[in-house]
Structure formats: C-alpha cells, structure tokens
Amino acid sequence: MPKFVTILYLFLCLTVACDERSGNPGSKDVEEIVFEPCISDKLDTLSTSSLALQNVDSALVDTAVARFSRLGNVHSLVIVKNGYIVSENYFNGFGASDTHYMASATKSVTSLVTGIAIDRGFIEDVDVRLDAAFPEFYDSVDVRKRAITLRHLLTMSSGLEWFEGSTSIYGNAMKWAIQQFPLVFEPGSKWRYSSADLHLVSGVFTKNTKQTLKEFGTKYLFNPLGIVSFNWWPDRFGYTTGSTLMELSPRSMAKLGLMVARDGCYGGKRIVSSDWIAKSTTGYLDTPVIYSRGGKYGFGWWINKFRNYKVVMAQGSGCQGIYVIKDLDLVVVFMANMSDNNFTTIQDIVASNIIVACDPNALPTKNK
C-alpha cells in the first residue's frame, strides 16, 4: 500500500473513531489486583535447545519439516518443547523477525485480551449483554437479539446470520451487524462460524473498558511478553478488528502458545488467570467436520484430540496456526499462504510426526 494511502487511512480511522465509541478510549480506574502466583518448575520463558536434549526424535521432526515444506507457499514451522525452541524453520524468503498476517488466528488473541479485562475487573463477566453495550442500536430489532451475551460472541453462537467472506461487518461496524443480520437460531443453542461475532466482542470490550483491544492488549499482554513488533488494524470506526487483521512473528506466536501451556504465566509473571485459560480452552459446542476435523469450539479457540492428546488451536485462513498440546509440553506454530484444504495435512503432520516424535507410544487413534 502506498505510504500516503496508509497515512490517509489511519487519519480517517482516527477522525471517525468517536462516532461510535463514546469518546476517546482511556484507562479505567481499577484497583491493583493480586493474582494467583506462578509456581512451576517448568521453563516459562521462550528459550532454545536441541531436539536431543529435549528427548525429541529428530528423524520424525525432519519428516515433519519435509512434509510441511512440500505443501506449497509455506513460510514458517516452529516447534517448542518444554519451553525451548527445538526446531525453527523458515521458507520462501520469510525469517524469524518477520511479522505475518494471522487471519482468524487473531480470534484466539481477542479471547486472551478479553480474559485479562475480566480478570482485572474492567468487564464483569462473559454474561454481559450486547444490548447493554449498544442500546442505541436496538430500536425496532428482533427482541430475541437482546439475549446475546459476550459468551455467545466468544463461542460463535450468537445466532446472527453471517456469511464468511462478507466485508459488511468491517465497513459498517457494530450497527450493521445488530440491526441488519437476521437471527437464525436462539443465542447459545449451536455453533456457526462467524467473524462478525468476534468483531462484536471488540465492540463490547471497548464499550466496557473505554480502551480498544489493541491498546489494552499492548499494556497487559504484549508488553509483558516482550512483544513489541506487531500490527492489529481497526475498522473505520476505530474498533480493533476482533476477528482478524493482526500481524505477529512466529516467535511471538510461540510465546502466546507457551503462556497458554503454562496456564497464563510467562517469565514468572501472571499474565492471564488460570481460570480464564481453563474456561476459554474448554470445548463448549460441536463444530462440523469441515472445521477442525469436527472438534469443539471454546472462547475463540478450537479444541480437538490428536492421538488422545488434547490440542488447543488458534487457526487462520491461509494456514496460520498455534497448536498447544499441554500434556506433552508442546507448542507448534506454522504460517503460510495457501489453501485451507492443507489444514488436514498439517494436522496429520502434527499428529503423526511431531506428537509421535515427543511420545513414541502415542496411541494411533483416529483424530476426533
């Protein structure tokens, strides 16, 4: 994008941001909260080691890397075992410090930032209602929409009809989704993929905290993790895009994965409560086989089982992912720009090569 176009875009975002957001975002006066301590003998700061020192089968990892590289326009594959990067691979001109478009893997970051806001008292809980955040948009709408809560939005179960690929939620922000999207099922009754739901999370977030996801996330998530190089673009009304438009480096994604594996701790500090990590990575609703091999969906995370190991997944179009297998102390990060059909092969690489490299006795059960 030409520099002057970028500057104009950002200027327009800033100048119209107050039209919907109830004034400029600022800090809410919340008392200092004492969080549960981080007590663990496991490494909780990303470091480097070798496959051999971490008892990982190098031949199987080599096979995994070779299979991944043959998929096409792949960019990175990083494997973290016991808190150590044991295999770091880059392809097609990409490197360790390059930020990369995460697509819908952004949704899992939105969940983390939302959890921190709940932990710190900026948002009461996941049962706050959408109509409380945007009462001005609820005149003459389906009365059933008043039941939509933050919980429904995080689990993609609002019932609002959304066709993936539509740009209307980003062009018209919250008002369009609330007033124009018909309700096709009762909120919370089932799962339906919806980028609109996770962007509406951003609206509820900002109305409650008076800060955008990006502003709050920078202070309470990215800075404590030492993540300084990232992008997270807003819609034209100034709301951080809750469903997509984030850019992170593979190592930054690995830090997020390790923090989740450590129940919300990193570098000896509590970043997110273990309660939120547990709740957000619990599978609440079944997803169709086409998504995540028919697993479940939590608060912005996909939940599945590979060889009887629970796998918590952030996934984005183009084949972006953070896979956390806590019981193996394993995090796998991959980035690419190719058809989503390749997710099936990537998940098989993780299940058949990487997991088995860490546990030779892993049961060869069918993924669920």
C-alpha positions as CSV (number, residue, x, y, z in Angstrom):
1,M,0.0,0.0,0.0
2,P,1.5,3.4,-0.9
3,K,2.6,5.4,2.1
4,F,0.3,8.3,1.5
5,V,-2.7,6.0,1.3
6,T,-1.7,4.3,4.6
7,I,-1.4,7.7,6.3
8,L,-4.8,8.8,4.9
9,Y,-6.5,5.5,6.0
10,L,-5.1,5.9,9.6
11,F,-6.1,9.5,9.7
12,L,-9.7,8.6,8.7
13,C,-9.8,5.9,11.3
14,L,-8.8,8.3,14.0
15,T,-11.1,11.1,12.9
16,V,-14.2,9.0,12.8
17,A,-13.4,6.8,15.8
18,C,-15.5,8.9,18.2
19,D,-18.7,8.5,16.1
20,E,-19.5,5.1,17.7
21,R,-17.1,4.6,20.6
22,S,-18.5,7.0,23.2
23,G,-15.4,9.2,23.3
24,N,-11.7,8.6,23.3
25,P,-10.6,5.4,25.0
26,G,-8.8,5.8,28.3
27,S,-7.8,3.9,31.4
28,K,-10.5,2.8,33.8
29,D,-9.6,3.3,37.4
30,V,-9.3,-0.3,38.7
31,E,-7.6,-1.1,42.0
32,E,-4.4,-3.2,41.8
33,I,-5.5,-6.8,41.8
34,V,-3.5,-9.6,43.5
35,F,-3.4,-12.6,41.2
36,E,-2.5,-16.2,41.9
37,P,1.2,-16.7,41.9
38,C,3.1,-18.6,39.1
39,I,4.6,-21.6,40.8
40,S,6.1,-24.2,38.5
41,D,9.4,-25.9,37.8
42,K,8.8,-25.7,34.1
43,L,10.5,-23.1,31.9
44,D,8.1,-20.3,31.2
45,T,10.3,-18.0,29.1
46,L,10.9,-19.0,25.5
47,S,14.5,-20.2,25.0
48,T,16.3,-22.5,22.6
49,S,17.7,-26.0,22.9
50,S,18.2,-29.1,20.7
51,L,15.9,-31.9,19.8
52,A,18.2,-34.4,21.5
53,L,18.4,-32.5,24.8
54,Q,14.6,-32.4,24.9
55,N,14.2,-36.1,24.0
56,V,12.5,-35.5,20.7
57,D,13.0,-37.9,17.8
58,S,15.0,-35.8,15.2
59,A,14.2,-38.2,12.3
60,L,10.4,-37.7,12.8
61,V,10.8,-34.0,13.1
62,D,12.9,-34.0,9.8
63,T,10.0,-35.8,8.2
64,A,7.5,-33.3,9.5
65,V,9.5,-30.4,8.2
66,A,9.9,-32.1,4.8
67,R,6.2,-32.8,4.5
68,F,5.3,-29.2,5.5
69,S,7.8,-27.7,3.0
70,R,6.2,-29.7,0.1
71,L,2.7,-28.2,0.7
72,G,3.4,-25.1,-1.3
73,N,3.7,-21.5,-0.2
74,V,4.7,-22.2,3.4
75,H,6.5,-19.6,5.5
76,S,7.4,-21.0,8.9
77,L,7.3,-24.0,11.2
78,V,8.4,-23.7,14.8
79,I,8.3,-26.4,17.4
80,V,8.6,-25.6,21.1
81,K,9.2,-28.5,23.6
82,N,9.4,-28.0,27.4
83,G,9.6,-24.2,26.8
84,Y,12.5,-24.5,24.3
85,I,12.5,-23.9,20.6
86,V,13.9,-27.2,19.3
87,S,13.1,-26.7,15.6
88,E,12.8,-23.4,13.8
89,N,12.3,-23.4,10.0
90,Y,11.6,-20.6,7.6
91,F,10.8,-20.8,3.9
92,N,10.3,-18.7,0.8
93,G,12.0,-15.6,2.0
94,F,10.5,-15.4,5.4
95,G,12.6,-15.0,8.6
96,A,12.3,-15.1,12.4
97,S,11.7,-11.4,12.8
98,D,9.1,-11.0,10.1
99,T,5.6,-10.3,11.2
100,H,2.9,-12.3,9.4
101,Y,-0.8,-11.9,8.8
102,M,-2.6,-14.2,11.2
103,A,-6.1,-14.1,9.7
104,S,-8.6,-15.7,12.1
105,A,-5.9,-16.9,14.5
106,T,-6.5,-13.3,15.7
107,K,-9.7,-14.6,17.3
108,S,-7.7,-16.5,20.0
109,V,-5.7,-13.4,20.9
110,T,-9.0,-11.5,21.2
111,S,-10.1,-14.1,23.7
112,L,-6.9,-13.7,25.7
113,V,-7.2,-10.0,25.9
114,T,-10.9,-10.2,26.9
115,G,-10.0,-12.7,29.6
116,I,-7.4,-10.3,31.1
117,A,-10.0,-7.5,31.1
118,I,-12.4,-9.8,33.0
119,D,-9.6,-10.8,35.4
120,R,-8.9,-7.2,36.1
121,G,-12.5,-6.1,36.6
122,F,-12.9,-4.0,33.5
123,I,-15.6,-6.3,32.3
124,E,-17.9,-8.0,34.8
125,D,-18.1,-11.5,33.2
126,V,-18.9,-13.3,30.0
127,D,-22.6,-12.8,30.6
128,V,-22.6,-9.1,29.9
129,R,-25.1,-8.4,27.1
130,L,-24.6,-6.9,23.7
131,D,-27.6,-4.7,24.1
132,A,-26.1,-3.1,27.2
133,A,-23.0,-2.1,25.1
134,F,-25.1,-0.7,22.2
135,P,-28.6,0.2,23.4
136,E,-28.8,2.8,20.7
137,F,-28.8,0.2,18.0
138,Y,-31.6,-1.9,19.5
139,D,-34.7,0.1,18.5
140,S,-37.0,-2.0,16.3
141,V,-34.9,-5.1,16.1
142,D,-35.8,-8.7,16.8
143,V,-36.3,-8.8,20.6
144,R,-34.5,-12.2,20.7
145,K,-31.3,-10.4,19.9
146,R,-31.4,-8.8,23.4
147,A,-30.3,-12.2,24.8
148,I,-26.9,-12.2,23.0
149,T,-24.1,-12.1,25.5
150,L,-20.3,-11.9,25.4
151,R,-20.3,-15.7,26.0
152,H,-22.3,-16.2,22.8
153,L,-20.0,-14.0,20.8
154,L,-16.8,-15.7,22.0
155,T,-18.2,-19.1,21.2
156,M,-19.7,-18.1,17.8
157,S,-23.2,-18.9,18.9
158,S,-24.9,-15.6,18.7
159,G,-27.4,-16.8,16.1
160,L,-26.7,-13.8,13.9
161,E,-26.5,-14.8,10.2
162,W,-23.1,-14.2,8.8
163,F,-21.6,-15.3,5.5
164,E,-17.9,-15.6,5.7
165,G,-16.2,-13.5,3.1
166,S,-18.6,-10.6,3.5
167,T,-17.0,-7.3,4.4
168,S,-20.1,-5.7,5.8
169,I,-19.1,-6.0,9.4
170,Y,-15.9,-4.1,8.8
171,G,-17.4,-1.4,6.6
172,N,-20.4,-0.7,8.8
173,A,-19.2,-1.9,12.2
174,M,-21.5,-2.8,15.0
175,K,-24.7,-1.1,14.0
176,W,-25.0,-3.1,10.8
177,A,-24.5,-6.5,12.5
178,I,-27.0,-5.8,15.2
179,Q,-29.7,-4.2,13.0
180,Q,-29.3,-6.0,9.7
181,F,-28.1,-9.5,10.4
182,P,-31.2,-11.8,11.0
183,L,-31.3,-14.1,13.9
184,V,-31.3,-17.6,12.5
185,F,-31.2,-19.6,15.8
186,E,-31.5,-18.9,19.5
187,P,-28.3,-17.5,21.0
188,G,-26.2,-20.2,22.6
189,S,-28.1,-23.1,21.0
190,K,-25.5,-24.1,18.4
191,W,-22.3,-23.1,16.8
192,R,-21.9,-21.3,13.4
193,Y,-18.7,-19.9,12.1
194,S,-18.9,-16.1,12.4
195,S,-16.2,-13.5,12.1
196,A,-18.9,-11.0,13.0
197,D,-19.3,-12.5,16.4
198,L,-15.6,-12.0,17.3
199,H,-15.7,-8.4,15.9
200,L,-18.7,-7.7,18.1
201,V,-16.6,-8.8,21.0
202,S,-14.3,-5.9,20.2
203,G,-17.3,-3.6,20.5
204,V,-18.4,-4.9,23.8
205,F,-14.8,-4.8,25.0
206,T,-14.3,-1.1,24.1
207,K,-17.7,0.0,25.5
208,N,-16.8,-1.6,28.8
209,T,-13.1,-0.8,29.2
210,K,-13.0,2.6,27.3
211,Q,-10.0,1.2,25.5
212,T,-9.5,-0.7,22.3
213,L,-8.4,-4.3,22.2
214,K,-5.1,-3.2,20.8
215,E,-4.5,-0.5,23.4
216,F,-5.4,-2.8,26.3
217,G,-3.6,-5.8,24.8
218,T,-0.4,-3.8,24.3
219,K,-0.3,-2.9,28.0
220,Y,-1.5,-6.1,29.6
221,L,-0.5,-8.9,27.1
222,F,2.1,-7.9,24.5
223,N,4.4,-5.7,26.7
224,P,4.6,-8.3,29.5
225,L,5.5,-10.9,26.9
226,G,8.2,-8.7,25.3
227,I,6.3,-8.5,22.0
228,V,6.9,-5.0,20.5
229,S,6.7,-5.7,16.8
230,F,3.1,-6.4,15.8
231,N,0.1,-4.8,14.0
232,W,-3.6,-5.0,14.8
233,W,-5.7,-2.9,12.5
234,P,-9.1,-1.2,13.4
235,D,-12.3,-0.9,11.4
236,R,-13.2,2.5,10.1
237,F,-14.9,3.4,13.4
238,G,-11.8,2.8,15.4
239,Y,-12.7,-0.6,16.9
240,T,-9.8,-3.0,16.8
241,T,-10.8,-5.8,14.5
242,G,-11.6,-8.6,16.9
243,S,-11.7,-11.4,14.3
244,T,-8.7,-10.8,12.1
245,L,-6.1,-8.2,10.8
246,M,-3.4,-9.0,13.3
247,E,0.2,-9.5,12.4
248,L,2.7,-11.3,14.6
249,S,6.1,-13.0,14.2
250,P,6.3,-16.8,14.6
251,R,8.3,-16.4,17.8
252,S,5.7,-14.0,19.2
253,M,3.0,-16.6,18.4
254,A,5.2,-19.2,20.2
255,K,5.3,-17.0,23.3
256,L,1.5,-16.9,23.3
257,G,1.3,-20.6,22.9
258,L,3.8,-21.2,25.7
259,M,1.9,-18.8,28.0
260,V,-1.3,-20.8,27.4
261,A,0.6,-24.1,28.1
262,R,1.7,-22.5,31.4
263,D,-1.9,-21.7,32.4
264,G,-1.4,-17.9,31.8
265,C,2.1,-17.4,33.2
266,Y,5.2,-16.2,31.4
267,G,8.6,-15.1,32.8
268,G,7.4,-15.8,36.3
269,K,4.5,-13.4,36.0
270,R,0.8,-14.0,35.9
271,I,-0.5,-12.6,32.6
272,V,-3.9,-14.3,32.4
273,S,-5.7,-16.2,35.2
274,S,-5.5,-19.9,35.1
275,D,-9.3,-19.8,35.4
276,W,-9.7,-18.0,32.1
277,I,-7.2,-20.3,30.3
278,A,-9.2,-23.3,31.6
279,K,-12.6,-21.8,30.6
280,S,-11.5,-20.4,27.2
281,T,-9.9,-23.7,26.2
282,T,-12.8,-25.9,27.1
283,G,-14.9,-27.1,24.2
284,Y,-18.5,-25.9,24.5
285,L,-20.0,-26.5,21.1
286,D,-19.5,-29.1,18.4
287,T,-18.1,-27.9,15.1
288,P,-18.7,-29.5,11.7
289,V,-16.2,-32.0,10.4
290,I,-15.1,-29.4,7.8
291,Y,-13.8,-27.3,10.6
292,S,-11.0,-28.6,12.9
293,R,-11.8,-32.2,11.9
294,G,-15.1,-32.0,13.7
295,G,-13.9,-30.9,17.2
296,K,-15.3,-28.4,19.5
297,Y,-15.1,-24.6,20.0
298,G,-14.2,-22.7,23.2
299,F,-13.9,-19.0,23.7
300,G,-12.1,-18.2,20.4
301,W,-10.1,-21.4,20.4
302,W,-10.6,-24.7,18.5
303,I,-10.4,-27.8,20.7
304,N,-9.6,-31.3,19.4
305,K,-7.8,-34.5,20.2
306,F,-4.8,-35.9,18.2
307,R,-3.7,-39.4,19.3
308,N,-5.7,-39.0,22.5
309,Y,-3.9,-35.7,23.4
310,K,-6.0,-32.6,23.8
311,V,-5.0,-30.0,21.3
312,V,-5.9,-26.3,21.7
313,M,-5.7,-24.4,18.4
314,A,-5.6,-20.9,17.0
315,Q,-6.3,-21.2,13.3
316,G,-6.4,-18.7,10.5
317,S,-7.2,-18.7,6.8
318,G,-4.1,-19.4,4.6
319,C,-2.9,-22.0,7.1
320,Q,-1.8,-20.0,10.1
321,G,-1.8,-21.7,13.5
322,I,-0.7,-22.1,17.1
323,Y,-1.3,-25.6,18.4
324,V,-0.8,-26.2,22.1
325,I,-0.6,-29.7,23.4
326,K,-0.2,-29.1,27.2
327,D,0.1,-32.7,28.2
328,L,3.2,-33.0,26.1
329,D,4.5,-29.6,26.9
330,L,4.5,-28.9,23.2
331,V,3.7,-25.9,21.1
332,V,3.6,-25.9,17.3
333,V,3.5,-22.7,15.2
334,F,3.1,-22.6,11.5
335,M,2.4,-19.8,8.9
336,A,1.8,-20.0,5.2
337,N,-0.3,-18.5,2.3
338,M,-2.1,-21.4,0.7
339,S,-5.5,-23.1,0.5
340,D,-7.2,-24.0,3.8
341,N,-7.5,-27.5,2.4
342,N,-4.0,-28.0,3.6
343,F,-5.1,-27.9,7.2
344,T,-5.9,-31.6,7.0
345,T,-2.3,-32.4,6.1
346,I,-0.9,-30.1,8.6
347,Q,-2.9,-31.6,11.4
348,D,-1.7,-35.0,10.3
349,I,1.9,-33.8,10.4
350,V,1.3,-32.7,13.9
351,A,-0.4,-35.9,14.9
352,S,1.7,-38.5,13.1
353,N,5.1,-36.9,13.1
354,I,5.5,-34.2,15.8
355,I,3.4,-35.7,18.6
356,V,4.9,-39.2,17.9
357,A,8.4,-37.6,18.0
358,C,7.7,-36.4,21.5
359,D,5.9,-39.6,22.6
360,P,6.8,-42.8,20.7
361,N,3.9,-44.6,22.5
362,A,1.2,-42.1,21.4
363,L,-1.9,-44.1,20.5
364,P,-2.7,-44.2,16.8
365,T,-6.3,-43.3,17.4
366,K,-8.4,-41.5,14.8
367,N,-8.5,-37.8,15.3
368,K,-11.8,-36.6,16.5
